C-alpha cells in the first residue's frame, strides 16, 4: 500500500475516533515539513503538517476528551485565522486550487 494511502486511512480513523465524523479525503494532500529553531539549546526540530481537503455528510461532532472546541469555516475565514506561516503557506496553496 502506498504511503499516501496509509496516511489517508490513518487520518480517517483518527478523525473518527476524535470527532465521530466519517469523512472522505479529497485530493490534493499537502505535506509540509518545516525546520524550526528550538528554544532549547539551538537544536532544530522537524514538524510535518498534513493538510487535507475533506468532505463529510454530517455536521454533528462528538469530540473526544482530547479536544474542547471545534469550528466550521469558509475558505475566506480559514485564510484569515491567526495561523503560523508554516501552516498558512501550504494551506493557502491548497485552498487556491
C-alpha positions as CSV (number, residue, x, y, z in Angstrom):
1,X,0.0,0.0,0.0
2,X,1.4,3.4,-0.9
3,X,2.4,5.7,1.9
4,X,-0.3,8.3,1.0
5,X,-2.9,5.5,1.4
6,X,-1.6,4.7,4.9
7,X,-1.7,8.4,5.8
8,X,-5.3,8.8,4.4
9,X,-6.5,5.7,6.2
10,X,-4.8,6.7,9.5
11,X,-6.3,10.2,9.2
12,X,-9.8,8.9,8.6
13,X,-9.5,6.6,11.6
14,X,-8.1,9.3,13.9
15,X,-10.7,11.9,12.9
16,X,-13.5,9.3,13.5
17,X,-12.1,8.4,16.9
18,X,-11.7,12.1,18.0
19,X,-14.9,13.6,16.4
20,X,-17.2,10.8,15.3
21,X,-17.0,12.2,11.7
22,X,-16.9,9.8,8.8
23,X,-15.1,11.7,6.1
24,X,-14.0,11.5,2.5
25,X,-10.5,12.8,2.0
26,X,-10.3,14.7,-1.3
27,X,-7.1,15.4,-3.2
28,X,-4.8,17.2,-3.0
29,X,-3.0,16.3,0.1
30,X,-0.2,18.7,1.1
31,X,2.8,17.6,3.1
32,X,4.8,20.5,4.6
33,X,7.9,19.7,6.6
34,X,9.5,22.7,8.3
35,X,12.6,23.1,10.3
36,X,12.0,25.4,13.2
37,X,14.7,26.7,15.6
38,X,14.1,25.3,19.1
39,X,14.3,27.5,22.2
40,X,16.2,24.6,23.8
41,X,19.9,25.0,23.1
42,X,19.5,26.0,19.4
43,X,18.5,22.5,18.3
44,X,16.3,22.2,15.2
45,X,13.0,20.4,15.3
46,X,11.1,19.0,12.4
47,X,7.3,19.5,12.0
48,X,5.4,17.7,9.4
49,X,1.9,19.1,8.6
50,X,-0.6,17.1,6.7
51,X,-3.3,19.2,5.3
52,X,-6.4,17.6,3.7
53,X,-9.4,18.9,2.0
54,X,-12.2,16.7,3.2
55,X,-16.0,16.2,2.7
56,X,-18.4,14.8,5.2
57,X,-22.2,14.2,5.2
58,X,-22.7,15.4,8.8
59,X,-22.2,18.5,10.9
60,X,-22.7,16.6,14.2
61,X,-19.4,16.5,16.1
62,X,-18.8,14.3,19.2
63,X,-15.4,15.5,20.5
64,X,-13.2,13.1,22.4
65,X,-11.7,14.2,25.7
66,X,-8.6,15.3,23.8
67,X,-10.5,18.4,22.5
68,X,-12.6,21.2,23.9
69,X,-13.8,23.1,20.8
70,X,-14.2,23.0,17.0
71,X,-15.5,25.2,14.2
72,X,-16.8,25.1,10.7
73,X,-15.1,27.7,8.4
74,X,-15.4,29.0,4.9
75,X,-12.2,29.2,2.8
76,X,-12.1,33.0,3.3
77,X,-12.5,32.6,7.1
78,X,-9.7,30.0,7.2
79,X,-7.3,32.3,5.3
80,X,-8.0,35.0,8.0
81,X,-7.3,32.8,11.0
82,X,-4.2,33.6,13.2
83,X,-2.1,30.7,12.0
84,X,1.7,30.5,11.8
85,X,3.3,31.0,8.4
86,X,4.3,27.3,8.5
87,X,0.6,26.3,8.4
88,X,-0.7,29.2,6.4
89,X,1.5,28.9,3.3
90,X,0.6,25.3,2.4
91,X,-3.0,25.9,3.5
92,X,-3.4,28.9,1.2
93,X,-1.9,26.9,-1.7
94,X,-4.4,24.1,-1.0
95,X,-7.4,26.5,-1.0
96,X,-6.3,28.2,-4.2
97,X,-6.8,25.0,-6.3
